[in-house]
Amino acid sequence: MNWANIIGYTASVCMVLGYLPQTIRTIRTRSTDDIALGTFLLMGLGGLFFAVQGWLIGNWPLLLCNTCTTLMSAIIFAIKMRNDYFKKR
């Protein structure tokens, strides 16, 4: 294993662990008042594109990490959309 792989794996772990607390908190509390909708939409799309890139080039850490972060962004985005929709009612 070379340094580039070690750095890549470390970045993957950091990315997933960086999203996890917000995702867990959002699921538990259902509170999304302080979350910017555009941020999680764009971060989710970015993760999706990186996941596709990882699949296309055969880079499994890139694919798995960004699949996880895309799913977490999608969960937060969905809860945010639901909250904002019912707030308008």
PyRosetta script that sets phi, psi and omega in degrees:
from pyrosetta import init, pose_from_sequence

init()
pose = pose_from_sequence("MNWANIIGYTASVCMVLGYLPQTIRTIRTRSTDDIALGTFLLMGLGGLFFAVQGWLIGNWPLLLCNTCTTLMSAIIFAIKMRNDYFKKR")
pose.set_psi(1, 133.3)
pose.set_omega(1, -179.4)
pose.set_phi(2, -100.7)
pose.set_psi(2, 173.8)
pose.set_omega(2, -176.7)
pose.set_phi(3, -62.0)
pose.set_psi(3, -35.8)
pose.set_omega(3, -179.9)
pose.set_phi(4, -63.0)
pose.set_psi(4, -40.4)
pose.set_omega(4, 177.7)
pose.set_phi(5, -67.6)
pose.set_psi(5, -41.9)
pose.set_omega(5, 178.7)
pose.set_phi(6, -61.0)
pose.set_psi(6, -44.9)
pose.set_omega(6, 178.7)
pose.set_phi(7, -64.4)
pose.set_psi(7, -40.2)
pose.set_omega(7, 178.5)
pose.set_phi(8, -63.2)
pose.set_psi(8, -45.3)
pose.set_omega(8, 178.0)
pose.set_phi(9, -64.1)
pose.set_psi(9, -41.4)
pose.set_omega(9, 178.5)
pose.set_phi(10, -62.6)
pose.set_psi(10, -42.5)
pose.set_omega(10, 177.7)
pose.set_phi(11, -62.4)
pose.set_psi(11, -40.3)
pose.set_omega(11, 179.4)
pose.set_phi(12, -61.6)
pose.set_psi(12, -46.7)
pose.set_omega(12, 179.3)
pose.set_phi(13, -62.2)
pose.set_psi(13, -44.0)
pose.set_omega(13, 179.3)
pose.set_phi(14, -61.9)
pose.set_psi(14, -41.7)
pose.set_omega(14, -179.9)
pose.set_phi(15, -63.2)
pose.set_psi(15, -48.0)
pose.set_omega(15, -179.2)
pose.set_phi(16, -64.7)
pose.set_psi(16, -45.7)
pose.set_omega(16, 179.5)
pose.set_phi(17, -67.6)
pose.set_psi(17, -25.8)
pose.set_omega(17, 176.7)
pose.set_phi(18, -70.4)
pose.set_psi(18, -35.1)
pose.set_omega(18, 178.6)
pose.set_phi(19, -80.4)
pose.set_psi(19, -31.6)
pose.set_omega(19, -170.9)
pose.set_phi(20, -57.1)
pose.set_psi(20, -48.2)
pose.set_omega(20, -179.0)
pose.set_phi(21, -60.3)
pose.set_psi(21, -40.8)
pose.set_omega(21, 179.2)
pose.set_phi(22, -66.5)
pose.set_psi(22, -40.2)
pose.set_omega(22, 179.8)
pose.set_phi(23, -64.5)
pose.set_psi(23, -46.8)
pose.set_omega(23, 179.2)
pose.set_phi(24, -62.0)
pose.set_psi(24, -44.7)
pose.set_omega(24, -179.7)
pose.set_phi(25, -62.9)
pose.set_psi(25, -42.1)
pose.set_omega(25, -179.9)
pose.set_phi(26, -65.6)
pose.set_psi(26, -41.2)
pose.set_omega(26, 178.0)
pose.set_phi(27, -64.8)
pose.set_psi(27, -43.6)
pose.set_omega(27, -177.7)
pose.set_phi(28, -69.1)
pose.set_psi(28, -47.1)
pose.set_omega(28, -173.1)
pose.set_phi(29, -93.2)
pose.set_psi(29, -21.4)
pose.set_omega(29, -174.1)
pose.set_phi(30, 60.3)
pose.set_psi(30, 15.4)
pose.set_omega(30, 179.9)
pose.set_phi(31, -90.6)
pose.set_psi(31, 124.9)
pose.set_omega(31, 179.4)
pose.set_phi(32, -133.0)
pose.set_psi(32, 16.5)
pose.set_omega(32, -176.5)
pose.set_phi(33, -59.2)
pose.set_psi(33, -37.2)
pose.set_omega(33, -176.2)
pose.set_phi(34, -95.4)
pose.set_psi(34, 13.3)
pose.set_omega(34, -178.8)
pose.set_phi(35, -102.6)
pose.set_psi(35, 129.2)
pose.set_omega(35, 178.0)
pose.set_phi(36, -79.9)
pose.set_psi(36, 121.1)
pose.set_omega(36, -178.4)
pose.set_phi(37, -58.3)
pose.set_psi(37, -46.3)
pose.set_omega(37, -178.9)
pose.set_phi(38, -61.7)
pose.set_psi(38, -34.8)
pose.set_omega(38, -179.7)
pose.set_phi(39, -61.5)
pose.set_psi(39, -50.5)
pose.set_omega(39, -177.2)
pose.set_phi(40, -74.8)
pose.set_psi(40, -25.5)
pose.set_omega(40, 174.0)
pose.set_phi(41, -66.6)
pose.set_psi(41, -49.9)
pose.set_omega(41, -178.8)
pose.set_phi(42, -69.5)
pose.set_psi(42, -37.6)
pose.set_omega(42, 177.6)
pose.set_phi(43, -66.3)
pose.set_psi(43, -37.2)
pose.set_omega(43, 176.7)
pose.set_phi(44, -65.5)
pose.set_psi(44, -42.9)
pose.set_omega(44, 177.8)
pose.set_phi(45, -65.4)
pose.set_psi(45, -41.3)
pose.set_omega(45, 177.0)
pose.set_phi(46, -60.6)
pose.set_psi(46, -44.4)
pose.set_omega(46, 177.2)
pose.set_phi(47, -62.3)
pose.set_psi(47, -39.4)
pose.set_omega(47, 178.5)
pose.set_phi(48, -62.2)
pose.set_psi(48, -46.4)
pose.set_omega(48, 179.8)
pose.set_phi(49, -64.7)
pose.set_psi(49, -38.7)
pose.set_omega(49, 176.3)
pose.set_phi(50, -66.2)
pose.set_psi(50, -36.9)
pose.set_omega(50, 177.3)
pose.set_phi(51, -63.4)
pose.set_psi(51, -42.8)
pose.set_omega(51, 177.7)
pose.set_phi(52, -63.4)
pose.set_psi(52, -42.8)
pose.set_omega(52, 177.8)
pose.set_phi(53, -60.3)
pose.set_psi(53, -44.4)
pose.set_omega(53, 178.5)
pose.set_phi(54, -59.4)
pose.set_psi(54, -40.2)
pose.set_omega(54, 177.9)
pose.set_phi(55, -66.1)
pose.set_psi(55, -44.3)
pose.set_omega(55, -177.1)
pose.set_phi(56, -65.3)
pose.set_psi(56, -36.1)
pose.set_omega(56, -178.1)
pose.set_phi(57, -97.3)
pose.set_psi(57, -0.7)
pose.set_omega(57, 178.4)
pose.set_phi(58, 74.6)
pose.set_psi(58, 28.1)
pose.set_omega(58, 179.6)
pose.set_phi(59, -98.0)
pose.set_psi(59, 96.3)
pose.set_omega(59, -174.8)
pose.set_phi(60, -64.4)
pose.set_psi(60, -41.4)
pose.set_omega(60, 177.7)
pose.set_phi(61, -60.2)
pose.set_psi(61, -41.3)
pose.set_omega(61, 178.4)
pose.set_phi(62, -63.1)
pose.set_psi(62, -43.6)
pose.set_omega(62, 179.7)
pose.set_phi(63, -64.1)
pose.set_psi(63, -49.9)
pose.set_omega(63, -176.2)
pose.set_phi(64, -67.6)
pose.set_psi(64, -44.1)
pose.set_omega(64, 179.6)
pose.set_phi(65, -59.8)
pose.set_psi(65, -48.0)
pose.set_omega(65, -175.5)
pose.set_phi(66, -77.2)
pose.set_psi(66, -23.2)
pose.set_omega(66, 171.2)
pose.set_phi(67, -66.3)
pose.set_psi(67, -43.5)
pose.set_omega(67, 177.5)
pose.set_phi(68, -62.1)
pose.set_psi(68, -48.7)
pose.set_omega(68, -177.8)
pose.set_phi(69, -67.5)
pose.set_psi(69, -33.0)
pose.set_omega(69, 176.4)
pose.set_phi(70, -65.7)
pose.set_psi(70, -42.8)
pose.set_omega(70, 178.3)
pose.set_phi(71, -63.7)
pose.set_psi(71, -41.9)
pose.set_omega(71, 178.9)
pose.set_phi(72, -66.4)
pose.set_psi(72, -40.6)
pose.set_omega(72, 176.5)
pose.set_phi(73, -63.5)
pose.set_psi(73, -39.6)
pose.set_omega(73, 179.9)
pose.set_phi(74, -64.9)
pose.set_psi(74, -39.1)
pose.set_omega(74, 177.6)
pose.set_phi(75, -62.7)
pose.set_psi(75, -49.3)
pose.set_omega(75, -179.7)
pose.set_phi(76, -62.8)
pose.set_psi(76, -42.9)
pose.set_omega(76, 179.0)
pose.set_phi(77, -61.0)
pose.set_psi(77, -43.8)
pose.set_omega(77, -179.2)
pose.set_phi(78, -64.6)
pose.set_psi(78, -43.3)
pose.set_omega(78, 178.2)
pose.set_phi(79, -65.0)
pose.set_psi(79, -40.5)
pose.set_omega(79, 178.1)
pose.set_phi(80, -61.6)
pose.set_psi(80, -45.5)
pose.set_omega(80, 179.3)
pose.set_phi(81, -62.3)
pose.set_psi(81, -43.3)
pose.set_omega(81, 179.1)
pose.set_phi(82, -61.9)
pose.set_psi(82, -46.9)
pose.set_omega(82, 179.5)
pose.set_phi(83, -61.5)
pose.set_psi(83, -45.5)
pose.set_omega(83, -179.3)
pose.set_phi(84, -65.2)
pose.set_psi(84, -35.9)
pose.set_omega(84, 179.4)
pose.set_phi(85, -65.5)
pose.set_psi(85, -47.2)
pose.set_omega(85, -177.9)
pose.set_phi(86, -74.6)
pose.set_psi(86, -21.5)
pose.set_omega(86, 176.5)
pose.set_phi(87, -68.3)
pose.set_psi(87, -32.7)
pose.set_omega(87, -179.5)
pose.set_phi(88, -74.1)
pose.set_psi(88, -19.7)
pose.set_omega(88, -178.1)
pose.set_phi(89, -77.7)
pose.dump_pdb("model.pdb")
